[in-house]
């Protein structure tokens, strides 16, 4: 029988990505990049005479981020299934999942709030900034990988990259 750590390093299904190369961390770059750029567009819309195109661009970027976050969450959930309940890694994964899904909901609300208009108000800007601050929950994902080794290749496999040729 394999240990909980061994099982957490292996994909629960081939859909989660191959051993040592999970898809979830690659996919999270989509919502992070889209949402950061949406805030840049929002701020730029405050200092330009023709703010409409920037506000529309931010609206699209928020939508792309929400869709990307849901895709990343699906693959993250596949990785979550491999973690043994009752462990520190499991509790960390639960917190990570809950917080990042909350951030996704915040951006979903930000998107819905913006639909009627071409301008960005202070409240909408504050909601986007709060959503970005919530992305700090991603550090829990880093803890899962770098501290607990979830879906990271074992040290014997990693050692291949450090042999002198």
Backbone torsions as a table, in degrees:
resi	resn	phi	psi	omega
1	UNK	NA	139.7	-176.4
2	UNK	-89.0	156.8	-178.7
3	UNK	-77.0	160.7	176.1
4	UNK	-58.4	-36.6	179.1
5	UNK	-65.6	-44.1	177.9
6	UNK	-58.7	-46.2	-179.3
7	UNK	-64.3	-36.1	-179.0
8	UNK	-71.0	-18.1	178.3
9	UNK	-84.7	-21.5	-176.5
10	UNK	-92.7	145.9	176.2
11	UNK	-67.7	140.8	178.2
12	UNK	-74.1	-21.1	178.3
13	UNK	-156.0	153.0	177.0
14	UNK	-58.7	-22.5	178.2
15	UNK	-64.2	-22.4	-178.0
16	UNK	-78.1	-8.0	-177.1
17	UNK	106.2	157.8	-176.3
18	UNK	-69.4	167.3	178.1
19	UNK	-53.8	129.9	177.5
20	UNK	76.2	3.8	-178.2
21	UNK	-146.9	67.9	-177.9
22	UNK	-68.8	152.1	-179.6
23	UNK	-80.2	-31.0	-175.4
24	UNK	-52.8	-50.0	-178.5
25	UNK	-62.6	-30.6	178.3
26	UNK	-71.1	-37.7	-175.9
27	UNK	-73.0	-27.0	-177.9
28	UNK	-66.3	-17.0	178.7
29	UNK	-67.3	-26.0	-179.7
30	UNK	-65.4	-57.6	-179.9
31	UNK	-65.1	-37.1	180.0
32	UNK	-60.9	-50.2	180.0
33	UNK	-63.1	-42.1	-178.8
34	UNK	-65.5	-44.4	-177.1
35	UNK	-71.7	-37.3	175.8
36	UNK	-63.6	-44.5	-179.6
37	UNK	-66.0	-34.4	177.7
38	UNK	-62.3	-38.7	178.2
39	UNK	-68.0	-37.9	175.8
40	UNK	-61.1	-44.2	177.1
41	UNK	-61.8	-42.5	178.5
42	UNK	-59.3	-47.6	-179.6
43	UNK	-64.4	-40.4	178.1
44	UNK	-64.8	-33.1	-179.8
45	UNK	-66.4	-20.7	-180.0
46	UNK	-79.3	-17.8	-175.4
47	UNK	-114.8	6.8	179.9
48	UNK	-115.7	154.5	180.0
49	UNK	-72.8	-30.5	-179.0
50	UNK	-111.3	79.1	-172.8
51	UNK	-80.0	-17.3	-173.4
52	UNK	-56.6	-45.1	-177.3
53	UNK	-68.1	-33.1	177.7
54	UNK	-71.2	-40.2	177.7
55	UNK	-64.0	-40.4	176.8
56	UNK	-66.2	-39.5	177.1
57	UNK	-62.0	-42.0	177.9
58	UNK	-63.1	-39.4	178.0
59	UNK	-59.6	-46.1	178.6
60	UNK	-64.9	-41.3	180.0
61	UNK	-64.1	-38.4	177.1
62	UNK	-63.5	-43.1	178.9
63	UNK	-62.9	-44.4	177.7
64	UNK	-60.0	-41.2	178.4
65	UNK	-63.4	-42.5	179.3
66	UNK	-64.0	-45.2	178.9
67	UNK	-63.1	-44.4	178.0
68	UNK	-62.7	-38.5	179.5
69	UNK	-66.6	-38.6	178.5
70	UNK	-67.0	-37.7	175.9
71	UNK	-65.2	-45.1	178.5
72	UNK	-62.2	-38.2	179.5
73	UNK	-63.8	-38.6	179.6
74	UNK	-61.7	-44.5	179.6
75	UNK	-72.9	-33.9	174.9
76	UNK	-63.7	-36.6	178.4
77	UNK	-64.8	-36.2	176.3
78	UNK	-62.1	-39.1	176.3
79	UNK	-68.5	-37.8	178.7
80	UNK	-59.1	-36.3	-178.1
81	UNK	-62.0	-21.9	-178.3
82	UNK	-85.9	-6.4	-175.6
83	UNK	-91.7	133.4	-178.8
84	UNK	-67.7	122.8	176.0
85	UNK	-59.3	150.4	178.1
86	UNK	87.5	-1.3	-179.2
87	UNK	-99.5	164.1	175.4
88	UNK	-61.7	-37.8	178.2
89	UNK	-62.4	-39.9	179.6
90	UNK	-65.1	-45.1	179.3
91	UNK	-64.0	-40.2	177.7
92	UNK	-63.9	-42.4	179.2
93	UNK	-63.9	-39.6	177.1
94	UNK	-62.0	-45.3	178.7
95	UNK	-63.0	-45.4	178.9
96	UNK	-58.0	-47.4	-178.9
97	UNK	-63.2	-47.3	-178.6
98	UNK	-61.9	-45.0	-178.3
99	UNK	-68.9	-41.8	-178.6
100	UNK	-72.3	-32.3	173.9
101	UNK	-68.1	-33.3	175.2
102	UNK	-64.8	-43.0	176.7
103	UNK	-60.3	-41.8	178.6
104	UNK	-61.6	-41.4	177.8
105	UNK	-64.8	-38.3	177.1
106	UNK	-60.5	-45.3	179.2
107	UNK	-70.4	-31.4	172.9
108	UNK	-61.8	-42.3	176.9
109	UNK	-66.2	-39.6	178.2
110	UNK	-61.5	-40.3	178.3
111	UNK	-64.0	-47.6	-178.7
112	UNK	-63.2	-37.5	-179.3
113	UNK	-65.9	-31.0	-176.8
114	UNK	-83.6	-18.6	-172.6
115	UNK	-48.7	-44.9	-173.3
116	UNK	-70.1	-24.2	-170.0
117	UNK	-123.8	174.8	178.9
118	UNK	-107.3	0.8	-178.9
119	UNK	-118.8	156.5	179.5
120	UNK	-109.2	123.6	178.5
121	UNK	-91.2	173.1	-178.5
122	UNK	-61.7	-39.6	-179.9
123	UNK	-64.8	-41.1	178.8
124	UNK	-66.4	-39.8	177.3
125	UNK	-64.3	-42.2	179.0
126	UNK	-64.9	-38.7	179.1
127	UNK	-64.5	-41.8	177.1
128	UNK	-64.3	-41.6	179.1
129	UNK	-64.2	-39.9	177.5
130	UNK	-64.2	-40.6	177.2
131	UNK	-61.0	-42.7	178.4
132	UNK	-65.2	-38.5	177.2
133	UNK	-62.2	-36.0	178.6
134	UNK	-65.8	-20.3	178.3
135	UNK	-64.6	-10.0	174.2
136	UNK	-59.7	-18.7	175.6
137	UNK	-60.8	-19.8	176.7
138	UNK	-61.1	-23.3	178.0
139	UNK	-63.1	-25.7	175.4
140	UNK	-67.0	-34.3	174.2
141	UNK	-64.0	-39.0	175.2
142	UNK	-62.5	-38.0	177.4
143	UNK	-63.9	-40.4	179.3
144	UNK	-60.1	-42.9	-178.0
145	UNK	-79.4	-51.1	-169.6
146	UNK	-86.5	-27.0	178.7
147	UNK	-95.5	-45.2	-175.1
148	UNK	-100.4	-11.4	175.3
149	UNK	73.4	22.4	179.6
150	UNK	-65.3	125.4	179.1
151	UNK	61.6	18.7	175.6
152	UNK	-101.7	138.9	179.7
153	UNK	-58.9	148.7	-179.5
154	UNK	-69.2	167.3	-174.1
155	UNK	-65.4	-30.7	177.3
156	UNK	-63.7	-44.4	178.1
157	UNK	-66.1	-42.0	-178.9
158	UNK	-64.3	-31.6	-176.7
159	UNK	-60.6	-24.2	178.7
160	UNK	-55.0	-35.2	-178.1
161	UNK	-75.8	-5.9	-176.4
162	UNK	-117.6	7.8	176.8
163	UNK	-80.8	139.3	176.7
164	UNK	-74.6	137.2	177.9
165	UNK	-102.2	NA	NA
